[in-house]
Amino acid sequence: MSGSEREWNAEAYDRLADPQREWGRTVMDRLELRGDETVLDAGCGAGGLTAELLERLPHGRVIAIDASRQMVSRARALLEPRFGDRVEVHVGDLAELSIDGVADAIFSSAVFHHIHDHEALFACLYRALVPGGRLAAQCGGGPNLVELQRHVAAIADADPRLAALAGWPGPWNNAGAPETASRLDAAGFVDVATWVTPAPVYLPDAARMREHLETINLRSHLARLPDAAARAALLDGVVARMASADAPMTLDHWRLNMAARRPTG
Ligand SMILES: C[S@@+](CC[C@H](N)C(=O)[O-])C[C@H]1O[C@@H](n2cnc3c(N)ncnc32)[C@H](O)[C@@H]1O
């Protein structure tokens, strides 16, 4: 991953990420916390969901990791004054994590589809858990954003300024449920369940859709383009196509859900 692909506009993400927060809460609900656990927030972003996690852990703590320095700095500014030493926030790559046997649970939302090596990721997460520790995660998966990628391809094919995107399948690793179950099994997890669900996001306001695409869904596409004119052509073209699509102004999100446990023995 290049530096510009790793970095996020943390302020804009925080402002726009209502759908991500909704998804994250459903994953958090599945953890059924007692309130005194140590939980790893794997890919904490700007820290909004990490704060909600800490509210569910009045006697526990959170170790939050994210690859983006901007995200980590915003998460620290939000979390440290409020939760003090019950939270630590680190810059790190989850697929190279070297935490051993400290987390009672792992929470992750909207992160794993950004990581190409799921075998390495699951091996690291397994190692980070205490025996008996649980994983509750969700990310893009299955046919996630296939329609959006179709819009991108149609525009890129017709505009030489967008040549860097022609034939590019996009930055995501949208894994399926059966292959993910096999990878979690292979990493040593038990009680594995994986399933893919539709999660369309409707944003009727064109300006908001444009900013959402710029900040979240098309960040990596835009980072490949040579200049501001090319980036504007992509964003304007995609928003125009979305406005006249069969399901207008809808991002065709699909979520891959994971539940698993490190065995006690
Ligand atoms: C869509 S945001 C989700 C943030 C937060 N979990 C939420 O739901 O609001 C995706 C986050 O994954 C992080 N990320 C992507 N690849 C990562 C990796 N290999 N290791 C750690 N974090 C990563 C990004 O930096 C970004 O903050």
Ligand as a Chemical Component Dictionary entry (heavy atoms), coordinates in Angstrom:
data_LIG
# 
_chem_comp.id                   LIG 
_chem_comp.type                 NON-POLYMER 
_chem_comp.pdbx_formal_charge   0 
_chem_comp.three_letter_code    LIG 
# 
loop_
_chem_comp_atom.comp_id 
_chem_comp_atom.atom_id 
_chem_comp_atom.alt_atom_id 
_chem_comp_atom.type_symbol 
_chem_comp_atom.charge 
_chem_comp_atom.model_Cartn_x 
_chem_comp_atom.model_Cartn_y 
_chem_comp_atom.model_Cartn_z 
_chem_comp_atom.pdbx_ordinal 
LIG C1  C1  C 0  -13.659 2.550  6.704  1  
LIG S1  S1  S 1  -12.456 2.827  7.949  2  
LIG C2  C2  C 0  -13.253 2.027  9.344  3  
LIG C3  C3  C 0  -12.838 2.637  10.658 4  
LIG C4  C4  C 0  -13.695 2.205  11.865 5  
LIG N1  N1  N 0  -13.556 0.802  12.161 6  
LIG C5  C5  C 0  -15.137 2.537  11.579 7  
LIG O1  O1  O 0  -15.922 1.615  11.325 8  
LIG O2  O2  O -1 -15.470 3.730  11.603 9  
LIG C6  C6  C 0  -11.207 1.658  7.522  10 
LIG C7  C7  C 0  -9.990  1.781  8.415  11 
LIG O3  O3  O 0  -9.165  0.613  8.222  12 
LIG C8  C8  C 0  -7.825  1.034  8.388  13 
LIG N2  N2  N 0  -6.948  0.016  7.793  14 
LIG C9  C9  C 0  -6.900  -0.372 6.507  15 
LIG N3  N3  N 0  -5.949  -1.319 6.339  16 
LIG C10 C10 C 0  -5.389  -1.520 7.557  17 
LIG C11 C11 C 0  -4.346  -2.368 8.039  18 
LIG N4  N4  N 0  -3.677  -3.209 7.218  19 
LIG N5  N5  N 0  -4.031  -2.315 9.350  20 
LIG C12 C12 C 0  -4.669  -1.455 10.177 21 
LIG N6  N6  N 0  -5.679  -0.635 9.782  22 
LIG C13 C13 C 0  -6.024  -0.663 8.494  23 
LIG C14 C14 C 0  -7.789  2.370  7.678  24 
LIG O4  O4  O 0  -6.666  3.128  8.007  25 
LIG C15 C15 C 0  -9.113  2.979  8.116  26 
LIG O5  O5  O 0  -8.973  3.764  9.282  27 
# 
loop_
_chem_comp_bond.comp_id 
_chem_comp_bond.atom_id_1 
_chem_comp_bond.atom_id_2 
_chem_comp_bond.value_order 
_chem_comp_bond.pdbx_ordinal 
LIG C1  S1  SING 1  
LIG S1  C2  SING 2  
LIG S1  C6  SING 3  
LIG C2  C3  SING 4  
LIG C3  C4  SING 5  
LIG C4  N1  SING 6  
LIG C4  C5  SING 7  
LIG C5  O1  DOUB 8  
LIG C5  O2  SING 9  
LIG C6  C7  SING 10 
LIG C7  O3  SING 11 
LIG C7  C15 SING 12 
LIG O3  C8  SING 13 
LIG C8  N2  SING 14 
LIG C8  C14 SING 15 
LIG N2  C9  SING 16 
LIG N2  C13 SING 17 
LIG C9  N3  DOUB 18 
LIG N3  C10 SING 19 
LIG C10 C11 SING 20 
LIG C10 C13 DOUB 21 
LIG C11 N4  SING 22 
LIG C11 N5  DOUB 23 
LIG N5  C12 SING 24 
LIG C12 N6  DOUB 25 
LIG N6  C13 SING 26 
LIG C14 O4  SING 27 
LIG C14 C15 SING 28 
LIG C15 O5  SING 29 
# 
